[in-house]
Amino acid sequence: MYKVLLVDDERVIREGISTIVDWNSLNICIDTAASGAEAWEKITVAPPDIVITDIKMPGMNGLELIDKVKNRYPAIYFVILSAYGEFDFANKAMKYGIKHYILKPCNEDEILDVMKNVIDDIENQKEVEFVLSRVNKDNAIKNSITIRDIDDYITNYKKIHPLIKEALKNIALNVGNEQFYLTYLAEQILYVNPDYLGKLFKKEVGENFSCFLARIRIEQAKKFMLSKPNASINEIACKVGFGDNPQYFSQVFKKFTDMTPSEYKKSIKTP
């Protein structure tokens, strides 16, 4: 069950939203707070999964609450309750990564639609964390693969075909595997026809498999250079799936960055 805290200084809105909406249909347990200060106190005692907060409140306003919570509980998701004329405040919330809004006045269907999207994000994040937990601890580029990176592989493509979602998960797991290619993925992991998988991947993602994989590998190479600036080109090529072929790695790197790996390394060392 998801725990949701609704924060609004107007009693009518708090009671209306908390009682009229069918929260049980989304497996949600709802609690309320009448101010930012009360919300903060409740959050520190029992952090919820989601906070729905008004922006303009006396005392600690919604933006101040978000800032305080994000510093201590970064995993909590926020939904902004925004009225007409408060768009400037809502835009400021974007710097905290807030992307879900409910515009007042609102009805039950509008609230449920937003909450379904938030729950989708939470579930996708759980998948991301599961993928990360499977990354080989001995993989030298593990520290370069962040949740945000794998979120790009999975969450940004969450509405696509389940087969492609599995393909994206496996790309995240096999960035450094030089034996990983479309045929291997199709026949050895997903057990589907390679041609079918390739066409479906292009249709759903908008980019062919080999190009997508190469782009991801180059991004990881760039991050590896930042973390280990003294690494040789050969070492970098091996770590991001190009094997013992630094010349091919350099060609692909230049295709995506307009610089050779050596030139890129020099550019990041330049103050």
MONOR-V297821 format. One record per pair of residues at least 12 apart in sequence whose ideal C-beta (glycine too) atoms are under 10 Angstrom apart, sorted by sequence separation. I is the first residue (numbers start at 1). J is the second residue. If there is no record, write none. Layout:
I|J + I|J
This chain:
6|18 + 18|30 + 39|51 + 53|65 + 66|78 + 80|92 + 102|114 + 153|165 + 154|166 + 156|168 + 182|194 + 183|195 + 185|197 + 186|198 + 197|209 + 198|210 + 201|213 + 221|233 + 224|236 + 234|246 + 237|249 + 240|252 + 249|261 + 250|262 + 17|30 + 18|31 + 19|32 + 53|66 + 65|78 + 80|93 + 90|103 + 101|114 + 102|115 + 132|145 + 155|168 + 181|194 + 182|195 + 185|198 + 233|246 + 234|247 + 236|249 + 237|250 + 240|253 + 250|263 + 4|18 + 18|32 + 39|53 + 51|65 + 66|80 + 80|94 + 87|101 + 100|114 + 131|145 + 132|146 + 153|167 + 154|168 + 170|184 + 171|185 + 183|197 + 222|236 + 232|246 + 233|247 + 236|250 + 6|21 + 17|32 + 31|46 + 39|54 + 51|66 + 78|93 + 86|101 + 100|115 + 132|147 + 135|150 + 153|168 + 154|169 + 167|182 + 170|185 + 174|189 + 182|197 + 183|198 + 186|201 + 194|209 + 221|236 + 224|239 + 234|249 + 237|252 + 246|261 + 14|30 + 53|69 + 62|78 + 80|96 + 87|103 + 131|147 + 152|168 + 153|169 + 173|189 + 182|198 + 185|201 + 220|236 + 221|237 + 224|240 + 233|249 + 237|253 + 4|21 + 6|23 + 15|32 + 31|48 + 36|53 + 63|80 + 86|103 + 100|117 + 132|149 + 153|170 + 154|171 + 223|240 + 233|250 + 236|253 + 14|32 + 30|48 + 33|51 + 36|54 + 39|57 + 51|69 + 62|80 + 78|96 + 80|98 + 86|104 + 99|117 + 100|118 + 128|146 + 129|147 + 132|150 + 150|168 + 153|171 + 154|172 + 167|185 + 221|239 + 222|240 + 4|23 + 13|32 + 14|33 + 29|48 + 35|54 + 62|81 + 78|97 + 79|98 + 80|99 + 82|101 + 84|103 + 99|118 + 128|147 + 131|150 + 150|169 + 153|172 + 166|185 + 167|186 + 170|189 + 182|201 + 220|239 + 221|240 + 14|34 + 28|48 + 29|49 + 30|50 + 32|52 + 33|53 + 37|57 + 40|60 + 62|82 + 77|97 + 78|98 + 79|99 + 80|100 + 81|101 + 82|102 + 83|103 + 84|104 + 128|148 + 131|151 + 152|172 + 153|173 + 169|189 + 170|190 + 217|237 + 220|240 + 221|241 + 233|253 + 2|23 + 11|32 + 28|49 + 36|57 + 37|58 + 38|59 + 39|60 + 48|69 + 77|98 + 78|99 + 79|100 + 80|101 + 81|102 + 82|103 + 83|104 + 84|105 + 100|121 + 128|149 + 129|150 + 150|171 + 151|172 + 219|240 + 220|241 + 221|242 + 1|23 + 4|26 + 28|50 + 30|52 + 35|57 + 36|58 + 37|59 + 38|60 + 43|65 + 47|69 + 51|73 + 74|96 + 77|99 + 78|100 + 79|101 + 80|102 + 81|103 + 82|104 + 83|105 + 99|121 + 125|147 + 128|150 + 131|153 + 150|172 + 153|175 + 167|189 + 217|239 + 218|240 + 1|24 + 11|34 + 34|57 + 35|58 + 36|59 + 37|60 + 39|62 + 74|97 + 77|100 + 78|101 + 79|102 + 80|103 + 81|104 + 83|106 + 127|150 + 128|151 + 131|154 + 149|172 + 150|173 + 163|186 + 166|189 + 167|190 + 186|209 + 217|240 + 2|26 + 4|28 + 5|29 + 6|30 + 7|31 + 8|32 + 9|33 + 10|34 + 33|57 + 35|59 + 36|60 + 40|64 + 44|68 + 57|81 + 62|86 + 82|106 + 127|151 + 128|152 + 166|190 + 185|209 + 216|240 + 217|241 + 218|242 + 237|261 + 1|26 + 2|27 + 3|28 + 4|29 + 5|30 + 6|31 + 7|32 + 8|33 + 9|34 + 35|60 + 36|61 + 40|65 + 43|68 + 44|69 + 47|72 + 48|73 + 51|76 + 52|77 + 53|78 + 55|80 + 56|81 + 67|92 + 70|95 + 71|96 + 81|106 + 128|153 + 150|175 + 167|192 + 216|241 + 217|242 + 236|261 + 1|27 + 2|28 + 3|29 + 4|30 + 5|31 + 6|32 + 7|33 + 8|34 + 9|35 + 35|61 + 36|62 + 39|65 + 43|69 + 47|73 + 49|75 + 50|76 + 51|77 + 52|78 + 53|79 + 54|80 + 55|81 + 56|82 + 63|89 + 66|92 + 67|93 + 70|96 + 125|151 + 128|154 + 149|175 + 164|190 + 166|192 + 182|208 + 214|240 + 1|28 + 2|29 + 3|30 + 4|31 + 5|32 + 6|33 + 7|34 + 8|35 + 9|36 + 36|63 + 37|64 + 49|76 + 50|77 + 51|78 + 52|79 + 53|80 + 54|81 + 55|82 + 56|83 + 62|89 + 63|90 + 66|93 + 69|96 + 70|97 + 124|151 + 127|154 + 128|155 + 145|172 + 163|190 + 182|209 + 214|241 + 233|260 + 1|29 + 2|30 + 3|31 + 4|32 + 5|33 + 7|35 + 36|64 + 37|65 + 40|68 + 44|72 + 47|75 + 48|76 + 49|77 + 50|78 + 51|79 + 52|80 + 53|81 + 54|82 + 55|83 + 61|89 + 62|90 + 67|95 + 70|98 + 127|155 + 145|173 + 181|209 + 182|210 + 185|213 + 213|241 + 214|242 + 221|249 + 225|253 + 233|261 + 7|36 + 9|38 + 36|65 + 39|68 + 40|69 + 43|72 + 44|73 + 47|76 + 48|77 + 50|79 + 51|80 + 52|81 + 53|82 + 54|83 + 56|85 + 63|92 + 66|95 + 67|96 + 125|154 + 163|192 + 181|210 + 232|261 + 233|262 + 236|265 + 35|65 + 36|66 + 39|69 + 43|73 + 56|86 + 62|92 + 63|93 + 66|96 + 81|111 + 121|151 + 124|154 + 125|155 + 145|175 + 167|197 + 171|201 + 231|261 + 7|38 + 8|39 + 55|86 + 62|93 + 66|97 + 124|155 + 127|158 + 144|175 + 145|176 + 182|213 + 218|249 + 221|252 + 222|253 + 7|39 + 33|65 + 36|68 + 40|72 + 54|86 + 55|87 + 63|95 + 66|98 + 79|111 + 123|155 + 124|156 + 144|176 + 181|213 + 217|249 + 221|253 + 233|265 + 5|38 + 6|39 + 7|40 + 36|69 + 43|76 + 55|88 + 56|89 + 63|96 + 124|157 + 142|175 + 163|196 + 164|197 + 167|200 + 168|201 + 180|213 + 5|39 + 18|52 + 55|89 + 80|114 + 121|155 + 124|158 + 139|173 + 141|175 + 142|176 + 163|197 + 167|201 + 218|252 + 222|256 + 231|265 + 7|42 + 17|52 + 54|89 + 55|90 + 63|98 + 79|114 + 120|155 + 123|158 + 134|169 + 141|176 + 214|249 + 217|252 + 218|253 + 221|256 + 222|257 + 230|265 + 7|43 + 62|98 + 79|115 + 139|175 + 140|176 + 164|200 + 168|204 + 217|253 + 218|254 + 221|257 + 225|261 + 229|265 + 5|42 + 55|92 + 121|158 + 131|168 + 135|172 + 136|173 + 139|176 + 163|200 + 164|201 + 167|204 + 168|205 + 180|217 + 215|252 + 218|255 + 219|256 + 229|266 + 5|43 + 55|93 + 79|117 + 120|158 + 127|165 + 131|169 + 134|172 + 135|173 + 139|177 + 163|201 + 164|202 + 167|205 + 171|209 + 175|213 + 214|252 + 218|256 + 219|257 + 226|264 + 79|118 + 120|159 + 130|169 + 131|170 + 134|173 + 135|174 + 161|200 + 164|203 + 165|204 + 174|213 + 178|217 + 214|253 + 217|256 + 218|257 + 222|261 + 225|264 + 226|265 + 229|268 + 14|54 + 53|93 + 78|118 + 132|172 + 135|175 + 136|176 + 160|200 + 161|201 + 164|204 + 215|255 + 221|261 + 225|265 + 229|269 + 5|46 + 13|54 + 77|118 + 124|165 + 128|169 + 131|172 + 132|173 + 135|176 + 136|177 + 160|201 + 163|204 + 164|205 + 171|212 + 175|216 + 176|217 + 211|252 + 214|255 + 215|256 + 5|47 + 6|48 + 77|119 + 127|169 + 131|173 + 161|203 + 167|209 + 171|213 + 174|216 + 175|217 + 214|256 + 222|264 + 225|267 + 226|268 + 3|46 + 5|48 + 160|203 + 161|204 + 174|217 + 218|261 + 221|264 + 222|265 + 225|268 + 3|47 + 4|48 + 5|49 + 6|50 + 7|51 + 8|52 + 10|54 + 77|121 + 128|172 + 160|204 + 161|205 + 168|212 + 172|216 + 175|219 + 176|220 + 211|255 + 225|269 + 3|48 + 4|49 + 5|50 + 6|51 + 7|52 + 8|53 + 9|54 + 53|98 + 77|122 + 159|204 + 160|205 + 164|209 + 167|212 + 171|216 + 175|220 + 211|256 + 2|48 + 3|49 + 4|50 + 5|51 + 6|52 + 7|53 + 8|54 + 55|101 + 160|206 + 167|213 + 171|217 + 175|221 + 218|264 + 222|268 + 2|49 + 3|50 + 4|51 + 5|52 + 6|53 + 7|54 + 8|55 + 9|56 + 10|57 + 75|122 + 157|204 + 1|49 + 2|50 + 3|51 + 4|52 + 5|53 + 6|54 + 8|56 + 9|57 + 52|100 + 54|102 + 77|125 + 157|205 + 168|216 + 176|224 + 8|57 + 9|58 + 156|205 + 157|206 + 7|57 + 9|59 + 50|100 + 52|102 + 54|104 + 75|125 + 9|61 + 153|205 + 7|60 + 9|62 + 8|62 + 75|129 + 7|62 + 7|65 + 52|111 + 153|212 + 178|237 + 178|238 + 181|241 + 180|241 + 52|114 + 176|238 + 178|240 + 179|241 + 52|115 + 153|216 + 176|239 + 177|240 + 178|241 + 5|69 + 17|81 + 152|216 + 175|239 + 176|240 + 177|241 + 178|242 + 179|243 + 50|115 + 175|240 + 176|241 + 178|243 + 52|118 + 175|241 + 176|242 + 177|243 + 178|244 + 149|216 + 152|219 + 174|241 + 176|243 + 178|245 + 13|81 + 50|118 + 49|118 + 50|119 + 13|83 + 49|119 + 149|219 + 5|76 + 7|78 + 10|81 + 50|121 + 145|216 + 149|220 + 50|122 + 3|76 + 4|77 + 6|79 + 8|81 + 49|122 + 7|81 + 145|219 + 149|223 + 2|77 + 4|79 + 6|81 + 144|219 + 145|220 + 141|217 + 144|220 + 144|221 + 146|223 + 144|222 + 145|223 + 141|220 + 144|223 + 141|221 + 143|223 + 144|224 + 143|224 + 144|225 + 141|223 + 144|226 + 25|108 + 141|224 + 144|227 + 28|112 + 140|224 + 143|227 + 144|228 + 17|102 + 21|106 + 26|111 + 143|228 + 21|107 + 22|108 + 26|112 + 141|227 + 17|104 + 20|107 + 21|108 + 25|112 + 28|115 + 140|227 + 141|228 + 20|108 + 21|109 + 23|111 + 140|228 + 16|105 + 17|106 + 21|110 + 22|111 + 23|112 + 26|115 + 16|106 + 21|111 + 22|112 + 25|115 + 26|116 + 28|118 + 13|104 + 17|108 + 20|111 + 21|112 + 25|116 + 28|119 + 140|231 + 13|105 + 16|108 + 23|115 + 26|118 + 27|119 + 13|106 + 26|119 + 10|104 + 17|111 + 21|115 + 140|235 + 141|236 + 144|239 + 8|104 + 144|240 + 140|238 + 141|239 + 140|239 + 141|240 + 139|239 + 140|240 + 141|241 + 4|115 + 2|115 + 4|118 + 2|118 + 2|119 + 2|122
